[in-house]
Amino acid sequence: MMVFMAGLCIMLGGGVISRLVPGNPRFGVAVGVLTAVLGALAGLLGAVDVLASQVVIEWTSAWPLPAGEFAVRMDALSAVFLCVIFGLAMVSAIYGWDYLRVEHAQTVRGRRTWLWFNLLVVSMSLVVVARHAVLFLLAWEVMSVSSFLLVAYDHEREDVSRAAWIYLVATQIGSAMLLAMFAVVGARMGSFDFSAWGALRNAGPGFRGAVFMLGLVGFGVKAGLYPIHVWLPEAHPAAPSHVSALMSGVMIKTGIYALIRLVFLLGSPDPWWGLLLVAIGVASGVLGVVFALAQHDIKRLLAYSSVENIGIIVMGLGLGMLGWSYRQPVVMVAGLAGALLHVVNHSVFKGLLFMAAGSVVHATGCRDINRMGGLMRRMPHTGAAFLAGSAAISGLPPFNGFLSEFLIYSAAFIAVLNGPSTLVAPAVVVIGSLALIGGLATACFSKVFGVAFLGEPRNDQAAHAHECGMPMRISLYALSAGCLVIVGCAAWIIPGLFRVAGTVAGLPVDPGTGPLAMLGSVVSRVSGVSAVLIVLGLLLAVVRWRLLNGRCVGRAVTWDCGYAAPTVRMQYTASSYTQPITSLFRAILGFRIRLRPPTGLFPAAASYESRAGDTANDYLFRPFFRFVERMFIRLRWLQAGHVQVYVLYVALALLILLLVAL
């Protein structure tokens, strides 16, 4: 625990120094980046030590806050999420140092961002180790505010400012739900210490269900579950790319962690909890990838893809909870272990994709896929990294995304074959949804890679694009390797996750015996086959290099259907590539089409533009907030503009509170 706390102190102190140190901004930036890397490394070592030793570490210190206590506890579940947080934070810091190089040299804002970056990492870490409700809520709020300030990095731009405020409003709505939940539970238990909340398991089903729903909404906002995901496709594209990678890769997972921890405190879940999570996971997964298919903005597409992957995680979590409810320990352990593995995998390949997308934006100055093209020849390292991330997020072997989805598939098939009849239907839905999501994700990312990296440049910026710097490339190499290393280490990772899943339900789990040993053996064989595929791919690359080495290799345009003078406008666009699929979901996507058809024998111009909306935003939240706005406009008469009137309002409010208290 001391190594972990030392890492947090290094990051926090370094962030403050980077902001306050006078003189050259580059020195402050160097301090911020160096302390972010060193602090994250120390925290990672502490988390790995807990996972390896399988011990639980607690630490409590006096705190002057009323009803508060600085109490932290690191167990195996916390350690899994801490490994994800610190691992991606290190890579993101190295990437961000090069990504913001111009701002570092010219503006104070460039070094100020490292205070918020380090504070975000520290607060996320405290969220997953907090053992007291007051500390948890304080860390949760610091996490929300620091990420808001990072999203608003380019606040001079109107779209960035709007996205940041949407994010802040959404997080505060979620925090209000959590405040209500903690207040209700704290009043019932007589304490805000999580260790005293064991009696929650003996509470009535109505009370436990209400607490679960408050937590699901509060934590679901942060996780980006459909339909309370609307902040995510706004905030993630607006933030700098290394911040987008950190927010999408790990910050939204704090909502998943808190939901798992809440279920652990509440005890054996009622069956409708798992059914609700499966339904929300299916909606988030399918609709997230459908919305991603219709996007042209590369970072907005990746943001919707995060909704999809959170849906996959929640499907595994819901399946595990159903296995817990129906006394099916293998389904419970396999489903929860698959969800936890996808938490780890998603942090790796989504961080990789956001950083590769950031390199593209950095080189071309645009985020519109339809204005790119031919980037593979100009940015081979970035292109290879994006291809690896695309294969991983699509669940294709031999990459890590396939492994976690295979584990959730296995849990669902075990439920169909061995579970009660009430468990069969949701398991079948999970199997069908995962298959549909995998197919749509493959179409989505083949679209992005094909349109952006293949073909010919569609504008001058793409034609003159350049490869990213070495620090950014190191981050891409590290995460690309992570997509393969996780598969190679599956024989050690999977049994450990089985044990973690068992501790959540309070069940002793021995991965070396029984059905779990058989499942672990199958996963190990899958890992072995994937390793063989990796080796074969490397051998083929070496053979190709040897055959072409020293030879004159010519290049020519692809077959152009007989056109004498083909132009780049004849290439597939992102919209035309996915049109056969998106047309099937036209009612869900809410397309807005602007068509100016050609007229006359010799038409001078014609245009076609299509934009997909967001049904949850267009038909739920926007009308609701417009209604709230109209209601508050009617109360403007209360703003008299006189201080004495406002003092009277305060006095009346105090009088009412006094009467209520009496």
Order of alpha helices (4+ residues) and beta strands (2+ residues): alpha-alpha-beta-beta-alpha-alpha-alpha-alpha-alpha-alpha-alpha-alpha-alpha-alpha-alpha-alpha-alpha-alpha-alpha-alpha-alpha-alpha-alpha-alpha-alpha-alpha-beta-beta-alpha-alpha
